[in-house]
Amino acid sequence: MSAKPTPEYSEGSIRVLKGLEPVKQRPGMYTRTDNPLHVIQEVLDNAADESLGGYGKKIKVIVHIDASVTIEDDGRGIPFGMHPEEKAPVIELVFTRLHAGGKFDKGKGGAYSFSGGLHGVGVSVTNALATRLEATSYREGMVAALVFESGDVTQALQTRKTGEGDRKSGTTVRVWPDAKYFESAVLPMAEFTHLLRSKAVLMPGVSVSLLVEKTKETQTWLYKGGLRDYLMQTLNGDPVIPLFEGEGFADAQSDNFAEGEGASWCVAFTEDGQPVRESYVNLIPTSAGGTHESGLRDGLFTAVKGFIELHSLLPKGVKLMPEDVFARANYVLSTKVLDPQFQGQIKERLNSRDAVRLVSSFVRPALELWLNQHVEYGKKLAELAIKAAQSRQKAGQKVEKRKSSGVAVLPGKLTDCESKDIAYNEVFLVEGDSAGGSAKMGRDKENQAVLPLRGKVLNTWEVDRDRLFANTEIHDISVAIGVDPHGPNDAPDMSGLRYGKVCILSDADVDGSHIQVLLLTLFFRHFPKLIETGHVYVARPPLFRVDAPARGKKPASKAYALDEGELTAILDKLRKEGVREGAWTISRFKGLGEMNAEQLWDTTLNPDTRRLMPVMLGAIDFGQTEALITKLMGKGEAAARRELMELHGDSVEIDV
C-alpha cells in the first residue's frame, strides 16, 4: 500500500507573519479572549503609568452606547514626532508595532522608571483586535490625532495647534473591540468597575471616574486613606485582628535593589469566610499571584514564627508551616519592581525571582516590630495560626490511619519527607542518581520526597497492566505514590495517595524531554485519575545560568534562564544596565546533575521561585487524545509518525 501523498513542502510553504498579523491569527496568545476587558485594560494601564510616574492626576473613562470605550488621561501625551530610526510617527509605532513602547529603557532616556512590564505588546494588541481605534495626543501646545481600523492606519496623523492659552496635555483613546475575537463582546462591568476603583486606591490623590452612557451612571474614586480604607470596605466589616499595614522602598544607598523598588501592604486576619486577596505590580493586577505574594507570605511567616518562639506559645508536637499563618490572611499588596518579568502576555502572574526577597525584606522587620508593640494582638494571631496547624496535622493523621494496614514496603531508593500532610507533600521523580543526590540535599525535608530513576523509563503505552510491575522503576513509582495502576473508567482507591504533587523532574535538554514524555505516557495510560484530580506536575529546570559582574552599586549577580528567549531577555537587561558586552559568563547546564544542591533549590525546588506546571487534560475528548498518543508512542505507528513529522516538522524547535 503506497504512502498517502503529502502537500508540497518548499520555500514557498513558509509564511512570515508581519505587523499585527500574529495577534489576529492567535489572539489567545496575547490576551484574554473570554471578553474585551483585558484589551481595554491595556489602554487603562498606559494612563495609569503616567499617574504612577507623577505626570497625571485624572483618568476619565466613558463606556459608550455603541460598546466602545474612551480612556482619557492628563499625562504628558504620547510623542507624535518622527522616530529617529523608524522614520514613522512615534504615536503610530506605539499602536502598530508589537515591540515598541516607552517602557523598555529604564535608564536616563527612558520614559518610565516603573511600569507594567516589558512584553512589548500592550496597546498594539488592543489595536489589532479592534474594528476601530481613535488616538489623540495633547502635548506642548499641539494636538495630534490618527485613526486605525483593524490595526491599520486609515486616517493619517493630523496635527494642529491648540487654542491660545490652552495648556492641555495627555492622551485620549477610544476603542471599538472587534466582537469576532471574543467569546462574549460584553464588557463585564462589575470586574471593570473593580479594576478602576483599585487603580484609584493604589494611586492616592489620583481621581478615576467612570461614565456609563446607557444608564447615565457616573462614579468617581479618589482615595486618600490608601490600602487600609480599601481593604476594610472590601471586607464589609467582617471582624478582624487589627490591620497590619506598612510600606518599604529601597533608597539610593541600597546594595540589593534599585532605588524606588519595594512594596506597600495592608493585611488583616479573619477567622472564617473566603479571604480577600489582591496583589499588584506597578499597578497591574496579578490575579494569579506570583513571587511578590510569596515574599509577603515569607515575611509574615518568619515574623509570626519568631513571635511564637519568643513567647513559647507553640504546643508540643505541633509544627508550624507557612500556610498555617497565611491561610486566614486578607491583604492588598502593591509592589514596585523596576524590571518586572511576568508569566504569559496577560501579566497575571509575576515571575521575577528577586521579588520574593524584595517584599519579604520589608514586610518581616515591620511585622516583627508591630507584633512586639501589640503583644495581645500578636497572641491572637499566634492562636489562629496554631489552630490551623493542629487542624492540618489531624487531617494528615486520619489519612495515615486509613492506609496503614497492608501497606507495601516503600522502595529503598525513595528519600521520603517528614510531613504526613498529603495536601502539602510533594515527590520528585528525578532523572538519574547524581541529580537525585543534589535534589536530596537541596530539598525541604519537611514536605519534599525524592525518587531517583535510573535511565529511561519503559514506554508503557502498549504494556498490559498486569505486566507493569515486572519493571522495577514503574513498581517503585506506584508504591511510592500509593495508588495502583488503573484505567480511565476505573474508580481506584485514592485513600493511599501519599503526595499531593507528583512532580516529573528531568533535564532541560532533548533526552530530558523524552523521559518526561515517557512518564507522562505512564500516567495518562495507567494512572489517569492522578492527572484528572490535578496531582501530576512537570518541573521546569533552567537551561542557562548567567553570571554578571558588579555594576555601579549593584553587586555581582546570577540569573537563570529557562530557554534561549529568556537568556536573550537577561542579556538585554544587562546591556541596559551598562554591563560591557561579553563581561558576563553564560553556563549551559547539560543536566540536573551539574547543579549543586543550592542551585537546584533556587531554580527548581523552592515553591517561591520554581516553575512547576500542572498537567491537565482540559476540555478535550479522551478518545482523540488516546488516538494521538497511540500515533506518537505506538510501536507499529512509524508511518503515521513520519507523516505527522512531515506535516508539522517546521513548527518544532530543535535543540542541537
N, C-alpha and C positions, 0 to 999 in steps of 0.2 A: 504493500500500500504506500503510495507516494505521500511525502510530507505536504502539509497544507501550505500553499504559496503565501508568502508574507508580503505586505505592502513594500514598495520600493523604498529603500533607505539610502539616501545620498546627501550631498552637501545641501541640496535644496530642501531637505526634510527638517533642517534646523531652523526654528523660528526664534528671532530675538524680539522680546517684548520691550517696547520703548515707552518713555514718559510714564503716564499713569496707567498704561495697559495692564501691568501685573496686578494692580489693585482691583480693576474691573473684572479680571479673569478669576481671581481668588480673593474676594473681599474678606472672607473669614480669616485669612492670614494676617490681616492688618487691623481689623476692628471687630467689635461685636455686631452680629447681623440679626439678632433677635428683634431689635428695634433701632431707631436712629439716634438714641441717646448718646452713644459714645462719639459719633461724628460731630454732634453739637458740642459735646464736652471738649473736643479738641480746640474749638474756637474759644470757648469759655476759658480754657487753661491759658491760652495766649494772653487774654485780657487780664487774667489773674496774675500771670507772671509780671506784667507791668506794675500792678499794685504791689506785688511781693517785693519788687525792686525799689519801691518807694516813688514811682513815677505817676501813679494814678490814685484817685480817691473814690471813683464812682464806676460801677458796672451796671448798665441797664440792659434788660432782656425783655424782648417782646415776642410772644407766641401769636402769630397772625392767624386769621380765619382760614387762609389757604394752606395751613400746616407748615409754612415757612417760619424761620426763627431769625430774629435780629439780635445781635450782641454788640453793644457799643461800650467802649472804654474811653477814659480821658488820659491815656498814657502818652507816649512820645510819638505814636503814629508809625506805621511801617514805612521805612525809607522807600522812595519811588524813583530815585535817580538810577543811572545805568550802573550795573555791576561791572567792576573794573576788568574782570576776566571773562565773564559770560556774555558781555555785550547785550544784555537784556535788562529791562527794568527790574529792580530788586523785588518789588511787590509781586510781579508776575512770577518770578522764580519761587517765591515762598509758597504760592498756591499751585504750582505746576511741576515742581521737582521733588522727588521723594527724599532726597538728602540735601535739602537747602534750608537754612534757618540761622537764627542769631544765637543759638544756644551751644554751638559746638566749641567755640573758642572761649575758654574761661579766663584767659589772660587779659592783658591791658586792652586789646582791641575788641574783646567780647562784649556783646550787648547785655548779657545776663551773668550774674555770679551764681545765682541759684535758680534752677528751672526744672521743669518736669521731665527731664530725661533726654537721651541722646539717640533715640532710634531714628530720628531724621525723617519720619513720615508725617505725623501730625496733621496739620490743616490741609496738606495736599491730598490726604486720603478723603477728607470731607469733600473737597472739590471734585475728586474723581467719582464719588458716589452721590453726586447731586445733579439734578436736572439743570439747576441754575445757581450761580453764586455771584453776589454783587459785593465788591470790596471798595471801601472808601477810606482814604487816609488823610488826616489833617495834620500838617506839620510845617513849622517855620513860615507861617503866613500863607501857605499854599494848601489847596485841596486836590487830591488825585483820585480818580475813580476808574475802575475797569470791571468788565462783566465776563463771566465764564459760563459755558453750557456744556454739561457732561465732561468737565475738566479742561475744555479748550477755550481759548480766548475768543469771544465773539464781538466784544466791543473793546477796542484797543485802549490803552491808557490815555486818559484825558486829564490835563492839569489846568488849574486856573488859580488866580489869587483870591484869597478870602477878602471879605469886606474891610473897610477902614476900621482899625481898632479891634478887629476880630482876632483874638489870640487863641482860638480853639485848637486843641491838639488831641490826638487819639485816633482810634481805628473803629470803623463800623462795618460789620459783616452781616449780610443777610443771605441765608442759605435755604434752598428747597431740596431736602433729601429725596433721592430717587427711590420710590417705593419698590421697584423691582429687585433691589439688592437686600431687602429686609423681610423677615418673616411677617412682621406687622409694621405698617407705616405709622402707627400711632405712637406719639411720644408719651412715655409713662410719666404723667405729671407729678405723681407723688414722689417718685425717685428723683425727678428733675428738680422739684422744689427743695427736697432734702439736700441735694448737691449744692444748690445756690445758697441755701442757709449755711451750710458747712463752710463754704468759701468765706462768708462774712465773719463767721466765728474765728476762723484761722487768720484773718487779717483785721485785727481790731482797728476801728476807725475808718474802715472802707465800707461804703454803702453799696449794697447789692439789691437791685429792685427787679420785680417781675410784673409784667402786664400781660394778661390773657385776654386778647381782643374778643373772643367768643362770649366770655362771661363778664367782660369788663372788670374783672377782679384784679386789684393791684396789691402787691405785698412788697414791703421794704425791710431789709435786715441791716441793722447797724449795731454791732456789739462792742461794748467797751469792757465788759466783765470777762471776756475771753472764755477759756475752756470750761471753767467751773460752772458758769451760768448755763452753758450749753448742755453739759453732762447732766446737771440736775433737772433741766427741762425734759431731756430725753428719758430720764429715769421716772418721770412723772411722780415724784415724791415718794418713791419706794424707800423704806428705812435703810440707811446705810451706816457703816462705820465711817466716821467723818472723812471727808475727801482729803487725799494727799495730792497736792499739786506742786509743780515747780518747773524750772527750766534751767538749761545749762548750755552754753555755747563756747566754742574754742576761741581764744584770743590770738593775737599775732605772735605771742610767745610759745604757743603750743607746738610740741615736737611731733605729735602724732596725727593731728587733724588740721585741716585748712581753717583759716580764720572765718568765723561765722557758722561753721558746721556745729550741729548739736540738736537739741530737741526741747520741746515744751510738752507737758503732760498733765493730765488730771486723772486720778484713779480713785474709785470708790468700790467698796466690797459689800455685796448684798448676800443675804442668807439663802434666798431662793429666786426663782424666775430665770428667764433667759438673759444671760449677761449682754450688756450693751458694749460693743467694741468697735471703735473706728480708728483707723490709722491713715496717715497722710505723709507723703514725701514731697516736699516743695509744693504743697497744696494739692497734689494729685492723690485722689482717694485710692488706697491699696486694699481693695476688698478681700483679696486672698492673703493679706498679711505680708510676711517676709522677714528679713533679717533685722529690721528695726524693732518689730514686735518681739523677736527673740531676745533682743537686747533689753527690752523692758521687762520681759519675763525673768531674764537672768539677774537683772538689778533688783527686782522685787524679791526673788527667791533668796539671793545671797544675803540681803539686808534682814529679811524676816527670819531666816535660819539662824543668823548671827544673834538676833534679839532673843530667840527661843533658847539658844545655847547659853547666852549670857545670864538669863534668868532661870535656867534649869527647868524649863517648862515641858520638855518632851518626855512622855511616859516611856517606861522601859519596853523595849520590843517594837516601838514604832519608828519607822524610817521615813523621813520627810523627802518628798520629791518635788521638783519644780511645779508640776501640775497641781499639787495639793494647795499651793499658795495661789496659783494663777486661776484655778477653777472658778472662783466666785468673784474674780476681778472684773469690774466695768471700767472702761477707760476711753479717753480720747488722746491720741498721740500724734503730735505734729513734728516731723523731723525735717531738718535741713541738711542735705547731702550735696556736696559740690558737684560730684560727677556720678549721679545715680545709674546703676545698671538694673534693668527690670527684666522679668521673665515674660517673654511674649510682647507683641506690639501694643497690646492694650493696657500695659503697665499696671496690671492688677496685683503683682507681687514684686517686692524689692529683693534683689539678689546680691547687692553689694555686701561682701563679707565684712568689711570694716565697720558696717553699721551696727553690728552686734556689740562690738567694743565701744563704739561711739556712744550709743544710748545708755548702755549699762554703766559706763564710767561716770555719767552724770546722775543717773537715777539712784544707784546704790548708795553713795555717800549722803545724798539728800534725804533718802528714806531712813537711813540709819540715824541721822540727826533728828528727824521728825519723830521716830519711834522712841528715842531717848527723851524727847521733850514731852511726849504724850504716852506715858507708860501704860495707863489704863486702857487706852485705845489699842496700844500695841498688844496687850494681853488678850483683848477681844479678837484681834486679827490672828494671833497665835492659836487661839482656841478653835477658830474657824478652819485654819489650815490643818491642825492636828486631827480634828473631826473628819476632814476629807481623807487624810492619810489612813485613819482607822477603818473607814468605810471601804477604801480601796483594798486594804490588806485582807479584810474579811471576805470580800468578793473573791479575791485570789485563792484564799484557803478553801472556800466552798468548791471551787472548780477542782482543786488539787485532790480533795477527798473523793470526788466522783470518779476520778481517773486512776486512783491509787491501786486498785485491785487489778491484778493480772497485767501490769504494765510491762512492755518489752524492755529488755536491757538496752540502755542507751549506748550508741556507738562510742568506742573508745576515743575516736578522733574528735568527737564533739567537745568543745570547751563551753560549758553551759554558763548561764548567768545566775545571779543570786536571787533575783526577784521571782516571785510566783504570780505576779500580776500579768495575766495574759495580754490584756489590752496594751500594756506598756512594754512588754518584752519583744525583742527582735532577734532573728537568727540570720546570719550572713552565710550564704553558700559561696565559698571563696575558691577561685581558681588557683590551684597549686599550693604546695606546702609552705613555700617561702612567703608568699603573700599571706597565707593563713597565719604564719608566725608573727608578721607585722600587725595583722588585724587583732590577734590575741593580745599583743602588748599595748596596742593603741586604743582598744575598745573601752567602753564604760562597763566594768564588770557587773555592775548592778543589774543592767537590763539587756545587755548585748551578748549574744552567744555566737560562736564561730564554728562552722563545719567545713574544713578544707576538703576539696575534691581533687582526686588525682587524675590528671589528663582530661580528655574529652568524655563527657557523659554519653552513654549509649543513645542512639536515635530510637526512641520508643514508639514512634508513630504506628508501626505495624507489629509491635510486640504484644502478645496476649497478656492479659492482666495476671494470670496465674503463673506466668514465666518471669514476671518483673523482678521478683526477689532473688532470682539467680544472679543478678548483677549487684555486687556489693555496694556500689555507690548509691544506687536507687533504693536499696534496702535501708541504708543508713539515713538517707534523706527522709524516707517515710516514717521511720521510727523516731527520728529527732523531732519531726514536725508533730507527730502524734495523731496523724489521720491516715487511714488506709486508702489505697487506690480505689477509684470508683468511676462510674460513667456519668454522662450529663443528666440522665434521668433518674439516677440513684439518689437516695437520701442518706448519705454517710453519717456516721456518728462523729459529730464535730466537738463533743464534750472533751475529747482527749487532746484537742489542739493546744500546743504548748507555747506558741508565739503569735502575737497579733500581727507581726510583719515578718514575712518570709522574703528576704532580700537577695537577689542574684547579684553577685559582685565579681565581675570578670575584668580583664584588661581592656583598655580603651581601643585596642587595635582590632584587626580583622579576625584573628584567632579568638580573641575575647568575645567578639560579636557572635562567632559561630557557637561558642559554648553557651552564650546567652540564649541563642535560638534553640539549641538542644534542650535546655532546661525549660524554656517556655513551652516547647513541644510536649515535654513530660507533664507539665502542669495542665496544659489545655486538654491533653488526651486522657490522663489518668487521675488528675486532681482538679477537675473543672470547678468544683464548688469553692475551692480556695480562691480562685480568680473571681468567681461570681460574688463572693462575700467580701471582696476587697482586701485580701490578705497577702497578695503577691506584689512585689515591688522590684524595680530594677535600679541598682545604684549606678551613678554616672561618674566614674573617676576622671580626673583631668588627663589630658594627653601631653600638655606642656607646662613647664614652670619657667617663669621669667624672674631673674634676679636683677634688680635695678640698684644703681649706686645712690648714695646720698645726694640730694639736690636741695640747695638752699637750707631751710630749716627742717626739711623732711629727711629722716634717717633712711638708710638703705632698707629696701623692702623686697618682699617676694610676692608674686601673684601667680595664680593658676588659671589655665585656660582649658576649657572642655574640648575645643576643636580649633581649626585654623581661623574661623571667624572671630572667636573670642580673643585669640592671640593677636590678630590684626588690631582689634579694638584696644587691647592693653598697650601695644606699641604706639598707637596713635596718641593715646593719653600721655605716655611718657614723653613723646616728642613735644606735645603741647606744654608739658611741664618744664621744658627746656633741657631735657636729657639729651646729650650728644648721641648722634646716630651710631649704633654699634657699641655703646658703653654698657649696655645691658648684656646679660648672658641668658640664652634660651636652652633649656634642657628638655629633651623629649623622653617621656617615660616609656621604655619598651614594655614594661609590665608592672603590675602592682608590687611584685617582689622587690623592685628598685626603690620603692618608697619606704622610709623608716616609719616607725610607729606614730611619731608626731605628725608627719605629713599626711599619713593615711587618715588619722583622726580629723585633722583640719579640713581635709578636702572631701572625705567620703563617709566618715562615720559620725561626725558631730551633727546632731539634729539641727543645730542653728545655721550651719554653713554648707551642708551637703546638698547634692542634687539627688533626690530619691523619687523616682517616677512610678506612680501606681499603674499596675497592669489592669486594664478594663476592657470588657467586651463591647460596651456601648450599645447603641440601638442597631445591632446588626443581626442578620439571620445566621443562626448557628450552623445550619447546613451549608450555606455559602462559604463561611469561614472554613469549615471542615474540608470542603472541596478544594479551596485554595491551598490549605496546608498539605493536603494529600499531593497536590501538584508540586509543592516545594520539597516535601520530606519523604514522599513515597519512593520505594526502591525501583519500581518499574515505570517511573514517570520521566525518564531522561528526555524524551522527545517533547513532552509538554513543557518541561523546564527550559529547554533550548528555545522554544517558541516564545516563552514568557520573557526570556533574556533578550531575544532579538527585538521584541516589541518595546520593552521598557529599559533596555540596557543604557540608553543615553541619559536616563534620569538618576543614575547611581553615581555616588561619589566614590572614587577608587582610592584606597589607601595603599600607596606604593612604598 
